[in-house]
């Protein structure tokens, strides 16, 4: 059964961008303000992404930031999108998110990724000499599930806090691996189409076809990453999106930095291969005025039947970022 348009919930993923000329403290303040605005608009959840050793991203201490945003909001679910499990021992994650769940009952999500979210040098600094294998992620997910479940008689390793909190675990991914694992475990699944949309439809098809109901989830539940830049006109949205285009180009060229102010006609002087790479990166993006945003959301909803759009909104001006979310919320209600 296909979902009617408007049944897709809006959520948000924030990398807490540090803007050119701005500070980390300023970026954190913008994140809280944005979360409060999203909550007022009725967004379902607000997630923070773990990245390390990147000068333009201030969300590396993800659990700390989840607690900060949860304390500054009242109803919306707050979580990680995600915690990069190769960087952490499952017990530490269970204790951190168990503590958050005790502080903010029934409001905390634990999204898990199997990539390190950083470069090899930083990964070694995070986990020292630990050697990863492809079997580690499923095993670590299973351990986290046990640690967050009620403790069993005779259980020797107990997360305290953590045991019995049943913090909802999501699996995140941009390939088929996590889609398969989420289906096998009966877990909700979030696809990272905000930066790697190529396998979006195959991953969702695999997840839904292989899904096994679990004690926590009776049927598949999907969120997809959607880059969003909205403005009163298509032309202004394209101008504001040049900050995102600059960020994507910096990722492609390995020259990451702070979020840059918009530049008129930024794409025009670029080489065709650079333009193509940016377009591929942002293939799931919705950029434009109200009518364009509505039609873009409608097309994505039809193609993916997603339960949630996880918006990623890299607008340089904080006020105009909030305006983008206003336009998005109106587009889903119209």
N, C-alpha and C positions, 0 to 999 in steps of 0.2 A: 504494500500500500504506500503510495507516494504522499509525502508530507505536503500540506498546503503551504503556499508562500506566506511567510509571517510566523510559521511555527518554529522556524530556526531561531534559537536564542543568540543574543549577542554577548560575547565575553571579550576580554582584552589580555594581550600579552605585552608586557613592558620590559624592554632591555635597559631602561633607565639611562637614556642617552645623555652624555655630557656634551653640552652645546659649545661651539666655538665662542670663546670669550666668557663662558660660564664656569661654574665650579661644581664639584661633586655634591656639595651641600645644596646647591641650587637644583641639581638634577633630582636629588632625593625629595626636595620640597615639591617639585613639579610632579613627581610620581604620586605622591600622596594626594595632591590636589586633583590630579587626573582620576585617581581611584575614587575619590569622593564624588566627583562629577559623574563618573560611570555608574556608580551606585544610585545616584539620584535619577539617572536615566533608566534604571531598571536592568542594568547588565547583570548577568548571572554569576560571573566569576572574574577575578583579576589575578593573573599569574605573573610571576617574575622569573626571568631566565638567567641561569648560571653561565657566566663566561669569566675567563681569567686572563690577566696580562694584556688587556685591551684598553687603550687610553680613553676611548669614547664610551665605555660601558661601566656603569657603577652598581651592577647587581651581582657582584661576585659572591658576597656573603648572603646568599639567597634566603636562608632560614631567618637570619636577622631581619632582613627586609620584609619578609612575609609577616613577621610579628609586628613590625612597625606599621605596615599598611593595614593589617587586621585591627590594630588598636585604634587606628584613625577612621575606621569605617564601622558599620553596625550590622548589616545584613548580608552583604555580598560574600560569596565564597572567595577565599584568598589562598593562593598556593604557588607551587613551583612549576614552571613550564620550560625546562624542568631542572631538577637536581641531576647532575651528571654522575651516575652511580660509579663509574670507574675511578672517580676522585675521592670516594668516601667509603669508609667501612659501614656496612648496613646497620650495625648497632648504633653508631653515632647519628645516622640519619633517623633511625627510629626514636632515639631519645630526643632529638631536636624537634621533630614533628609531633611526637607524643606530647612534649611540653607545650607546643603551640596549640594542640588540640585541647589540652586541659585549660589553657588560658582563653581559648575561643571555641567553645564546643560547637560541633556540627558546622564549622565554617572553613576548615582547613583541607586542602587537597595536596596530594603528593604525586606530582608528575615526575616520571623517571626517564632519563635518556641514557643510551649506552655509549655515546661518544664522550670524549673528555671535555669538549667545549673549549679547547685551547690548543696550544702548540706542544710538541713532545717535551721540550725543555721544562715548560711550566707543569706539564703532567707529572714529570719525575719529581719536581719540587713538591707537588701536592701529595703524591703517594710514595715518594722515595723510591725504593728499589722493587716495588711490587711489579710482577710481570703479569700482564693481562692475557687471557685466552678467550675464545669465542664462547666458551661454556660459562664464563664468570657471570655474565649479566643475568641469564635465567636463574642461576643458582642464587645470586644476590637478591633478585626480586622475590624468590621463594622465601629466603631468610627474612626479608623485610615483612612479608605477609605474616609469617609466624610471630615475629617480634611485636607486631601491632595488634595481633589477635589476642583474645584472653589467654593468659598463661595456663598451661595444662599441668595437672598433678605431676610432680617430679621434674618439671622443666628446670634445667639448671641455668640457662642463660635467659635472663628476663630484662627487657628494656624498661627502665623506671626513671622518668615517666615513659609511657609508650604502650605497654601491655594493656590490652582491652580497649584502647582508643579507636581501633578499627578505622584509622585515617584512610580515606579512599585513595587507592593507588591507581594512577593512570600510566599507561605506557605511551611514550612519544617516539616518533621516528620519521625518517624520510625515505625509508626503503621497505622491503617486504618483511624483513626479519622481525621487527617489533609488531607488525600487523599480525603475523602468524602467532607470535607468543601471546599477544593480548587476546587473540581469539581462543587459544588453547586454555588460557587461565580465566577466561570470562571476565576480563577487565575492560574498562573504557579506554579508548584509543584516540590519540591526537596526532594528526599528520602535519608535518612541518612544511606545508605548502607555501608559507610566507617566504621561504628562501630556496626550497627544493621541490617545485611542484611536479616534476616530470613523472613520478610514479604515483601521483595522487590517486587516480582512478583505479589502477591495478591493486594498490594497497587496500583501498576501501572494499573492493570486490573480494579480495582474499579474506580480509577480516570478517566481513559479514557472512561469507559462505562457510568459513571454518569455525564460526563462533560457537562456543559451548557455554550454556548458561551456568552461572556460579551462584554461590550463596549471596553474593553482593550485587550481581547484575543479571537480570533475567533475559535481556536482549541487547544486541549491539548498541553502543553509544559512541558517536563520532564527533570530534571537534576538528576543524581544519583552520590552519593559519591563513589569514587574509590581510595582505597589506592594504591599508586604506588611506587615501588622501581625498578629502571632500571639501568643497568650497561652493559658494553661490553660483559659480560658472565653471564650465569645463576648462576655460583658459586659465583662470586663477588656480584651479586644482593642479593643472600641469605645471604651472610656475612653482607652486609649493612643493610638488613632488620632486623637483630638482634636488632638494636636500636628500631625499631617498635615493635618487639616481647617483648622486655623489657618494653616498655611503656604499651602495652596491659596487660602484666602480672601484672604490678603495679596497673592498673585500676581494674583488677579482684580481686586482693588481698587487695585493699584499701590502698595501700602504694604508692600513687602518688608522683612523684618527677620530677627532671629535665630529659631532654632527654639524654640518656646515649650513650657513644661511642659503636661501634659494637664489638661483641664478637664472636670469631670463634666457630661454632657448638653449639650455645647457647641452642637450643631446646633439644639436645640429653639427658642431665641429668635430664630434667624435668619429673615430674610424668605424666602418660598418660592423666589424667584428665586435667592437666594444658595445655598440648599440644593440647588436643581437644578443650578446651575453647579458646585458641588463634586462632586455625584454624576456629572455628565458628565465632569469632569476625571479622576475616579477610577473610571471604568466598568470598567477592567480590574483593579481592586484585589482582593486577597484578604485579608479582615480577619475574624479569628475564632479560635475554639479549634481543637484538632487535627482534629476531624471536619470542621469548616467549611473549614479550610485544605485538607484533602485533597480535598474535593468541589469546592472552587474551582479547585484546580490541575487536577483531572480535567476539569472543564468547559472550561477554557482550552486544555488539551492537545487535547481533542476538537475544539474549534472552530477552532484555529489550526494544529494539527500542528507546532507550533514545535519546533525542535531544542534550544533553550535558553530558559529563563526567566531574564531579567536582573532580579533582585530589587532594589527600591529600598525601603529600610527606615528610615523616619524616626521611630524611637522615641527619646524624649527621654532616658530613662535608658539609659546605655551597656550595663549588664548585662542589662537587659530586651531590648535590641536583639539581643544575642547569643542570648538565649533564643528570640527569634523565629526566628532562623536555625536553631536546634536543632529547633524544631517543624517548620519547613519541610522540613529534610532528612529527618526521620522520616516526614513525610507522603508524600514521594516514594518512600520505601522500603517503606511499609506495603503 
